[in-house]
Amino acid sequence: MRLTVKLPAIVVGAILLTAIAGSVVSIVIGRQVLRQAALDDNVNNVNLYASAVRFYVASARSILATTAELPQLRNFARPREVAALVLAHSDVFEYVTLLTPDGRVAMQEPRALEERLSHRDLSFSAWFGEVRRTDRMVVSDLHISPTTQRPTIVIATPVRAADGRTVGILTGALKLGELSEIGSLASGRPARIESGYVTDRRGLIIAHQTRPSYVENQTDFSAVPSVGEALAGKDGSGENFNPIENEQKLAAYVPLPDLGWAVVYSVPTAIALAPLDALTRGILSASAALAALMGIGVFVSIRRTVAPIARLTTAAQTVATGDLNIRLGIGGNDEIGTLSRAFDQMTGRLQESRAALEEKTAQLVEANKELESFSYSVSHDLRAPLRAIDGFGQRLLEVCRDKLDASAVHYLDRIRAGTQIMAHLIDDLLDLSRVSRTKLNIQPVNLGAVAQRIATELQRDEPQRRIALSIVKDGSVHGDERLLEIALRNLLGNAWKFSAKREHARVEFGVTRQDGNTIFFVRDNGAGFDMAYADKLFAPFQRLHSAVEFPGTGIGLATVRRILQRHGGRIWAEAAMDQGATFYFTVGKGAEHGIKTDIAG
Amino acid sequence: MASKPILLVEDNPDDEELILLALKDHKVANDVVVAHDGVEALEYLFATGRYAGRDPAKTPALVLLDLKLPKLSGFDVLKRLREDPRTKITPVVILTSSNEEEDIVTSYQLGTNSFVRKPIEFHEFQKVVKEIGVYWLLVNQPPILES
């Protein structure tokens, strides 16, 4: 992956991770805070609501108790007037009823309602039985009013005569609607989301701030955990599931022990935590925006940092193709600046040394060209006069033989012999220069086979000679076969020539190994030479024998040495006067191949 | 056929005389035209300059061509000769002092029929010239292209 992509990816990734972690922590904390705030709110509200309910019921009880003691009521003189006064001056009762001790309705105010009474005998009511039994004021459970046919709660109290005898029962039906309203008044604001409600001791809804229908339907909230807790006499707050409304709620609850009622204030968790969604959205979008901004910033700055590296890379590739003219010129004191300067310095030096090298090469090429044209001229122009000397000399002999005496013929023969020697010298010199100039064509070469081929030719040229010949079968090397053949032809030709005077001449081409190097050798038992002159052997025109003894130009071994040098090999000799000579050579370390040392007789 | 001449392109007067001697010794019947440089050789072959008026359709039976020549080299002559439809198939033998591998390869690439190095020893020289003459003028069968 490219650095310009990788680095920003890493940094942006790190930023994103940080942003996500931060967001998660913020959201978790925010949720905690919101939840606690909602619960605290509910606790405050439920306490206020409970106080209001308690006060409301207490007021109702007090009014009813006071009314029951009024003489006009106690003696049943003008009960309706008293009831009308109570209803007119307090706002707690929907209607007031006076019952006889046996449970029959003596009077109900307002009269309009009394006329709608379904039955006048209320002795079967639970609350009536309780009042009769305890002879004390009783607050009823929720039940259907025989007057309004709607759920209601009545407070009932005995009416006593002056002598303490119970002469009737006075009841007031609570205005449950008011009871629902006072909670909202208590909290000081209209409660639409969070809402309080009251249940009787069985868990039926008596008052509900936001859902009056629950009262109408006598909805049973006893299964709601908050209600259950409060009915068991405990107060508290927490999150729980409301199975009636099928909703998760944050709720606070208190019991009203003297009434056996429960007061609850609750809010759906989803609504209480709704601000969290906005918070989450805010945090996430802020994080995303931040990450994007920082990502762009980092990308730009990294690109700016990495761009010189890209230039360096391109430059290095350019240099790799051989173009040294490139210069970066990137400033700065950072690592890249240092690297760039080092790079520029390097290309500068390389360019200088290459220029020097090119100059040297050009000189060498020039020198080589001169040498080539020199050799070419030698080949063409030195030979032509020799042909003329020999040709016309021969012509002279043929045409003017009868005019020439014996010594003249002899001198002409000497002249012609000289031209032959000169011709050989020129050819040998040409060979020497050619082995230096010609391009090496390196291939696997079997020197044993080459030597065998040369030996066969030598034997064919001098069939009268009997020579014990030993040639190694395989001597594989890597080299230029044509040049190596010239070298071997010289060495074997020498062995042939210098062993000519031996009755039992021996010539051997063999191979030996020394220090891991493969060393070939050509050995004869011929004239040999004095080792004192061994260093002169391989210089051109150096001869250790007279031309009368052994003919030759003195260039052959120089040519051999040049050929082996060109292959990275070398040549040396061991000999003694009249005891033969051995020429050792290597063809170059890298050019060696496998060697088999079978000796052929 | 015997009336067709041999074109000898040779700048060295010694070599020229020796070759002519050798040809005469071996009783070669053909006339020998000698050109002393490459330009003269082309003038003869294409009947221009000194040889304007000659019938260029009468191509030589054999061209003996030296490589090292004044003005135009033997290679240049050979190249021009092979480019021209009239001399495209005229037998050419390079007869030179050189035995450089490069010269040999170039000559054959340019379309010579043969490459012979001039020996120094006169008897050998005679022998070589004789063999060239015998082979190219007697043994070899050229196509009959009379215009």
Chai-1 contact restraints between the chains, C-beta under 6 A:
chainA,res_idxA,chainB,res_idxB,connection_type,confidence,min_distance_angstrom,max_distance_angstrom,comment,restraint_id
A,S379,B,S97,contact,1.0,0.0,6.0,A-B,restraint_1
A,S379,B,S98,contact,1.0,0.0,6.0,A-B,restraint_2
A,H380,B,K68,contact,1.0,0.0,6.0,A-B,restraint_3
A,H380,B,S97,contact,1.0,0.0,6.0,A-B,restraint_4
A,H380,B,S98,contact,1.0,0.0,6.0,A-B,restraint_5
A,R383,B,S97,contact,1.0,0.0,6.0,A-B,restraint_6
A,A384,B,N12,contact,1.0,0.0,6.0,A-B,restraint_7
A,L386,B,I120,contact,1.0,0.0,6.0,A-B,restraint_8
A,R387,B,I120,contact,1.0,0.0,6.0,A-B,restraint_9
A,A388,B,D14,contact,1.0,0.0,6.0,A-B,restraint_10
A,D390,B,I120,contact,1.0,0.0,6.0,A-B,restraint_11
A,D390,B,E121,contact,1.0,0.0,6.0,A-B,restraint_12
A,D390,B,F122,contact,1.0,0.0,6.0,A-B,restraint_13
A,G391,B,L18,contact,1.0,0.0,6.0,A-B,restraint_14
A,G391,B,F122,contact,1.0,0.0,6.0,A-B,restraint_15
A,Q394,B,F122,contact,1.0,0.0,6.0,A-B,restraint_16
A,A423,B,I120,contact,1.0,0.0,6.0,A-B,restraint_17
